[in-house]
Amino acid sequence: MAPKVKRKHNRPWQDIAREAQEYRDASIARAWPDMPQLPSDIPKNVFSILRSQLSAADYQITEMLPENIVQALAYGSVTAAAVNTAFLHRATLAQSLTNCITELLPERAMNRATYLDDYYAQHHKPIGPLHGLPISVKEHIGMKGLGLNAGYVAWWDRVADEDARVRQILWHAGAVFHARTTQPQTLMHLETDSNLYGVTVNPYNRDLSAGGSSGGEGALIGLKGSCLGIGTDIGGSICSPAANNGLYGLKPTAFRVPTDGWSSTMPGADPIVTVVGPLSTSIAGIKMFMKIILDTKPWLSDPALIPLPWNSSLHINPTQPLKIGVIWHDNVVKPHPPVTRALRTMVSKLQTVPDISVVDWKPHLHDEAWAIISSLYFTDGGAEDVATMAASGEPWRPLTKWIIKENPCAKSLNMQKLFMGQEEREAYRSEHAKV
């Protein structure tokens, strides 16, 4: 996809960022014009605020899991309009508390919800398996006619000329898209911070990170301003925000879920493959996402995808023995004490469960793995990222500087060195498979 550029920027980057934030704030104001005033003293853990700010009906709806929402919508016990109003309200609160939104879509969402309610009234059945379910989307996944900045100030005026394929599939299944979420500069942080929108924080402790790069999705779904969202992942960008915000997330195997229609630097580079995947408040939400995507056989229109259907018959027998491996230290970065404490707590509980054995997993040369992957992330030495930031004059965020400037492996590779790097990647994968 080639996004359209409305105009070139000849302004200070701060003016562009201000415009982006004003645009976002206007969309939020339209989503809930009479939102109650937040307390002046917001606690670090913001969950206690939600019930007092939301109506009883909105709170009850947004506390539901996605599988229960689609069931209620299919039975006609709740309308798509009521569900999407509730999630728009809660997403508005989530933005105020964690800074996770780039744009709310009240007009699009409510028009879609009204259409779906009218369809249900006429046909007495849902339009598809996701009938009326609100789904949030990481901003750099394209939505036709809307911006596609991917966290770069210089790309603020880029506009998607088509919907990403994954969005098209979910739309035809009956989904409603109500929110777009934040991502970091370069999309290569395990935090979520950009010069366009600032820092996205964790709803459990606003002094901590929501993770990244799909951290907007993590914070929004963590606060239940969405129950199912679309993220992307190349090196932890779904797993990190899912873990940080108490959610379920899946980084699918590469070449299963369509990826066309997103925006990033170095499009087409695939030494390390990025994937699209779900985050959700339930494991059933993850399964629902994957089944609906793969049931359409997307490989028939995208030959790069593996023709592998979702197998719903696979399950773990409750009496089947399980062996769970735990990495205490990868011999590169030692976990902080609270992380180690959490692992110990988990292990102690698992050891009391019949048919579960816990073993220490010995990492295999993770320093070598990092050297390989951090080189193949930036086969141009970061040149395109550097140029994109320079185009607006925006400053480098700390983790951008760390992953490019302070990364000794980020070097421009000629053809021979690229081939050697990919050969090293495959050799390491083979070694790891034998561990």
Rosetta blueprint (number, residue, H / E / L):
1 M L
2 A L
3 P L
4 K E
5 V E
6 K L
7 R L
8 K L
9 H L
10 N L
11 R L
12 P L
13 W H
14 Q H
15 D H
16 I H
17 A H
18 R H
19 E H
20 A H
21 Q H
22 E H
23 Y H
24 R H
25 D H
26 A H
27 S H
28 I H
29 A H
30 R H
31 A H
32 W L
33 P L
34 D L
35 M L
36 P L
37 Q L
38 L L
39 P L
40 S L
41 D L
42 I L
43 P L
44 K L
45 N L
46 V L
47 F H
48 S H
49 I H
50 L H
51 R H
52 S H
53 Q H
54 L L
55 S L
56 A H
57 A H
58 D H
59 Y H
60 Q H
61 I H
62 T H
63 E L
64 M L
65 L L
66 P H
67 E H
68 N H
69 I H
70 V H
71 Q H
72 A H
73 L H
74 A H
75 Y H
76 G L
77 S L
78 V L
79 T L
80 A H
81 A H
82 A H
83 V H
84 N H
85 T H
86 A H
87 F H
88 L H
89 H H
90 R H
91 A H
92 T H
93 L H
94 A H
95 Q H
96 S H
97 L H
98 T H
99 N L
100 C L
101 I E
102 T E
103 E E
104 L E
105 L L
106 P H
107 E H
108 R H
109 A H
110 M H
111 N H
112 R H
113 A H
114 T H
115 Y H
116 L H
117 D H
118 D H
119 Y H
120 Y H
121 A H
122 Q H
123 H H
124 H L
125 K L
126 P L
127 I L
128 G L
129 P L
130 L L
131 H L
132 G L
133 L L
134 P E
135 I E
136 S E
137 V E
138 K E
139 E L
140 H L
141 I E
142 G L
143 M L
144 K L
145 G L
146 L L
147 G E
148 L L
149 N L
150 A L
151 G L
152 Y L
153 V H
154 A H
155 W H
156 W L
157 D L
158 R E
159 V E
160 A L
161 D L
162 E L
163 D L
164 A L
165 R H
166 V H
167 R H
168 Q H
169 I H
170 L H
171 W H
172 H H
173 A L
174 G L
175 A L
176 V E
177 F E
178 H E
179 A E
180 R E
181 T E
182 T L
183 Q L
184 P L
185 Q H
186 T H
187 L H
188 M L
189 H L
190 L L
191 E L
192 T L
193 D E
194 S E
195 N L
196 L L
197 Y L
198 G E
199 V E
200 T L
201 V E
202 N E
203 P L
204 Y L
205 N E
206 R E
207 D E
208 L E
209 S E
210 A L
211 G L
212 G L
213 S L
214 S L
215 G H
216 G H
217 E H
218 G H
219 A H
220 L H
221 I H
222 G H
223 L L
224 K L
225 G L
226 S L
227 C L
228 L E
229 G E
230 I E
231 G E
232 T E
233 D E
234 I L
235 G L
236 G L
237 S L
238 I L
239 C H
240 S H
241 P H
242 A H
243 A H
244 N H
245 N L
246 G L
247 L L
248 Y E
249 G E
250 L L
251 K L
252 P L
253 T L
254 A L
255 F L
256 R L
257 V L
258 P L
259 T L
260 D L
261 G L
262 W E
263 S L
264 S L
265 T L
266 M L
267 P L
268 G L
269 A L
270 D L
271 P L
272 I L
273 V L
274 T L
275 V E
276 V E
277 G E
278 P E
279 L E
280 S E
281 T L
282 S L
283 I H
284 A H
285 G H
286 I H
287 K H
288 M H
289 F H
290 M H
291 K H
292 I H
293 I H
294 L H
295 D H
296 T L
297 K L
298 P H
299 W H
300 L H
301 S L
302 D L
303 P L
304 A L
305 L L
306 I L
307 P L
308 L L
309 P L
310 W L
311 N L
312 S L
313 S L
314 L L
315 H L
316 I L
317 N L
318 P L
319 T L
320 Q L
321 P L
322 L E
323 K E
324 I E
325 G E
326 V E
327 I L
328 W L
329 H L
330 D L
331 N L
332 V L
333 V L
334 K L
335 P L
336 H L
337 P H
338 P H
339 V H
340 T H
341 R H
342 A H
343 L H
344 R H
345 T H
346 M H
347 V H
348 S H
349 K H
350 L H
351 Q L
352 T L
353 V L
354 P L
355 D L
356 I E
357 S E
358 V E
359 V E
360 D E
361 W L
362 K L
363 P L
364 H L
365 L L
366 H H
367 D H
368 E H
369 A H
370 W H
371 A H
372 I H
373 I H
374 S H
375 S H
376 L H
377 Y L
378 F L
379 T L
380 D E
381 G L
382 G L
383 A H
384 E H
385 D H
386 V H
387 A H
388 T H
389 M H
390 A H
391 A L
392 S L
393 G L
394 E L
395 P L
396 W L
397 R L
398 P H
399 L H
400 T H
401 K H
402 W H
403 I H
404 I H
405 K H
406 E L
407 N L
408 P L
409 C L
410 A L
411 K L
412 S E
413 L L
414 N L
415 M H
416 Q H
417 K H
418 L H
419 F H
420 M H
421 G H
422 Q H
423 E H
424 E H
425 R H
426 E H
427 A H
428 Y H
429 R H
430 S H
431 E H
432 H H
433 A H
434 K L
435 V L
